[in-house]
Amino acid sequence: MLMWLYAALRPMFGVGIRTALISSAFALVFITSYAVNQANLGLFPWWISLTELVFQVIELPIALIAGAQYYEAG
């Protein structure tokens, strides 16, 4: 899904790291709302949702930049 979002944003913002970071910011908004929703419903404790969000903030931009580099080469 994230590479699809990157491909959709590519004509507007160009190829590169900037577009990957913009698409990861969109994804982080959706992931944050999902984690907050799960915590509010009582499916996960707040500390688990917060830990997940911290790792996603670190992991998602790195993964999307690496995927964007592969997408450019392919």
Backbone as JSON, one array per atom type, in Angstrom:
{
  "sequence": "MLMWLYAALRPMFGVGIRTALISSAFALVFITSYAVNQANLGLFPWWISLTELVFQVIELPIALIAGAQYYEAG",
  "N": [[0.82, -1.18, 0.0], [1.96, 1.22, 0.73], [3.9, 1.65, -1.22], [2.25, 2.0, -3.39], [1.02, 4.38, -2.67], [3.29, 6.0, -2.71], [3.85, 5.84, -5.46], [1.61, 7.12, -6.44], [1.96, 9.71, -5.49], [4.26, 10.47, -6.69], [4.19, 11.79, -9.34], [3.41, 14.36, -8.55], [5.28, 15.3, -6.64], [7.76, 14.49, -7.49], [10.61, 12.26, -7.98], [12.19, 10.57, -5.32], [13.69, 11.02, -2.03], [12.22, 12.93, -0.63], [9.55, 12.62, -1.49], [9.11, 10.04, -0.54], [9.25, 10.48, 2.22], [7.05, 12.17, 2.56], [4.93, 10.46, 1.85], [5.28, 8.57, 3.89], [4.59, 10.12, 6.07], [1.84, 10.47, 5.65], [1.06, 7.8, 5.98], [1.78, 7.39, 8.66], [-0.1, 8.94, 9.98], [-2.45, 7.45, 9.56], [-1.71, 5.03, 10.82], [-1.32, 5.9, 13.43], [-3.93, 6.72, 14.15], [-5.2, 4.25, 14.01], [-3.86, 2.78, 16.03], [-4.52, 4.29, 18.3], [-7.27, 3.94, 18.28], [-7.46, 1.15, 18.76], [-6.43, 1.07, 21.34], [-8.31, 2.63, 22.71], [-10.57, 1.03, 22.47], [-9.88, -0.98, 24.12], [-8.48, -3.17, 23.28], [-5.72, -3.36, 23.25], [-3.29, -2.49, 25.72], [-2.43, 0.91, 26.66], [0.35, 1.36, 26.79], [1.43, -0.56, 25.1], [0.42, 0.23, 22.62], [1.63, 2.74, 22.42], [4.33, 2.0, 22.36], [4.36, 0.6, 19.95], [3.83, 2.73, 18.17], [6.12, 4.32, 18.51], [8.11, 2.65, 17.44], [7.14, 2.47, 14.83], [7.4, 5.1, 13.91], [10.14, 5.28, 13.69], [10.79, 3.12, 12.03], [9.17, 3.15, 9.68], [9.73, 5.44, 7.87], [12.37, 4.74, 7.13], [12.04, 2.25, 5.88], [10.39, 3.01, 3.75], [11.99, 4.78, 2.31], [14.0, 3.04, 1.5], [12.46, 1.31, -0.09], [11.62, 3.12, -2.03], [14.02, 3.69, -3.32], [14.5, 1.24, -4.55], [12.24, 1.15, -6.17], [12.75, 3.24, -7.95], [14.93, 2.24, -9.35], [13.87, 0.05, -10.58]],
  "CA": [[0.0, 0.0, 0.0], [2.81, 2.41, 0.81], [4.53, 1.9, -2.51], [1.19, 2.54, -4.23], [0.9, 5.79, -2.29], [4.48, 6.66, -3.26], [3.69, 5.95, -6.91], [0.58, 8.13, -6.71], [2.48, 11.04, -5.16], [5.47, 10.73, -7.48], [4.05, 12.84, -10.36], [3.25, 15.69, -7.94], [6.44, 15.72, -5.86], [9.0, 14.03, -8.1], [11.19, 11.02, -7.49], [13.24, 10.75, -4.33], [13.5, 10.87, -0.6], [11.17, 13.85, -0.18], [8.27, 11.97, -1.75], [9.02, 8.9, 0.39], [8.93, 11.0, 3.55], [5.67, 12.67, 2.54], [4.03, 9.31, 1.9], [5.37, 7.96, 5.22], [3.83, 10.97, 6.99], [0.44, 10.07, 5.47], [0.87, 6.48, 6.59], [1.86, 7.52, 10.11], [-1.4, 9.46, 10.45], [-3.38, 6.32, 9.61], [-1.25, 4.08, 11.83], [-1.58, 6.5, 14.74], [-5.36, 6.64, 14.44], [-5.5, 2.84, 14.23], [-3.34, 2.39, 17.35], [-5.34, 4.97, 19.32], [-8.57, 3.28, 18.27], [-7.32, -0.13, 19.44], [-6.24, 1.32, 22.77], [-9.58, 3.1, 23.25], [-11.49, -0.1, 22.54], [-9.41, -1.9, 25.14], [-7.86, -4.35, 22.69], [-4.34, -3.34, 23.7], [-3.02, -1.43, 26.7], [-1.85, 2.13, 26.08], [1.8, 1.3, 26.66], [1.75, -1.35, 23.91], [0.14, 1.08, 21.46], [2.66, 3.77, 22.37], [5.57, 1.35, 21.91], [4.19, 0.35, 18.51], [3.96, 3.99, 17.45], [7.52, 4.74, 18.53], [8.84, 1.85, 16.47], [6.67, 2.82, 13.49], [7.99, 6.39, 13.53], [11.53, 5.03, 13.32], [10.91, 2.09, 11.01], [8.43, 3.41, 8.45], [10.47, 6.25, 6.89], [13.54, 4.0, 6.63], [11.55, 1.24, 4.94], [9.86, 3.65, 2.56], [13.12, 5.3, 1.53], [14.63, 1.88, 0.84], [11.57, 0.87, -1.16], [11.64, 4.12, -3.1], [15.25, 3.49, -4.08], [14.27, 0.07, -5.39], [11.21, 1.51, -7.15], [13.39, 4.08, -8.95], [15.82, 1.41, -10.15], [13.11, -0.97, -11.31]],
  "C": [[0.87, 1.26, 0.0], [3.52, 2.7, -0.51], [3.51, 2.43, -3.52], [1.01, 4.02, -3.94], [2.09, 6.58, -2.82], [4.34, 6.87, -4.76], [2.63, 6.99, -7.28], [1.08, 9.55, -6.46], [3.67, 11.43, -6.04], [5.29, 11.77, -8.59], [3.94, 14.25, -9.77], [4.54, 16.2, -7.31], [7.77, 15.28, -6.45], [9.51, 12.75, -7.44], [12.21, 11.34, -6.41], [12.79, 10.61, -2.9], [12.36, 11.75, -0.08], [9.79, 13.23, -0.37], [8.07, 10.78, -0.82], [8.67, 9.38, 1.79], [7.52, 11.57, 3.62], [4.69, 11.5, 2.61], [4.12, 8.58, 3.25], [4.64, 8.81, 6.26], [2.33, 10.67, 6.87], [0.17, 8.75, 6.16], [0.92, 6.55, 8.1], [0.58, 8.08, 10.71], [-2.4, 8.31, 10.57], [-2.99, 5.3, 10.68], [-1.52, 4.6, 13.23], [-3.06, 6.4, 15.1], [-5.79, 5.19, 14.7], [-5.06, 2.39, 15.63], [-4.15, 3.03, 18.48], [-6.71, 4.31, 19.41], [-8.5, 1.94, 19.0], [-7.16, 0.05, 20.95], [-7.55, 1.79, 23.41], [-10.6, 1.98, 23.37], [-11.08, -1.12, 23.59], [-8.78, -3.16, 24.57], [-6.4, -4.48, 23.1], [-4.19, -2.28, 24.78], [-2.34, -0.24, 26.02], [-0.36, 2.02, 25.86], [2.22, 0.46, 25.46], [1.52, -0.51, 22.65], [1.19, 2.17, 21.31], [4.0, 3.2, 21.9], [5.51, 1.06, 20.41], [4.39, 1.63, 17.71], [5.4, 4.49, 17.42], [8.33, 3.97, 17.5], [8.42, 2.17, 15.05], [7.26, 4.14, 13.01], [9.43, 6.22, 13.09], [11.6, 4.16, 12.07], [10.29, 2.48, 9.67], [9.17, 4.31, 7.46], [11.68, 5.52, 6.31], [13.1, 2.97, 5.59], [11.05, 1.88, 3.65], [10.96, 4.26, 1.7], [13.83, 4.16, 0.8], [13.76, 1.36, -0.29], [11.53, 1.84, -2.32], [12.9, 4.01, -3.95], [15.12, 2.29, -5.01], [13.27, 0.38, -6.5], [11.8, 2.36, -8.26], [14.24, 3.23, -9.89], [15.05, 0.44, -11.04], [12.34, -0.46, -12.48]]
}
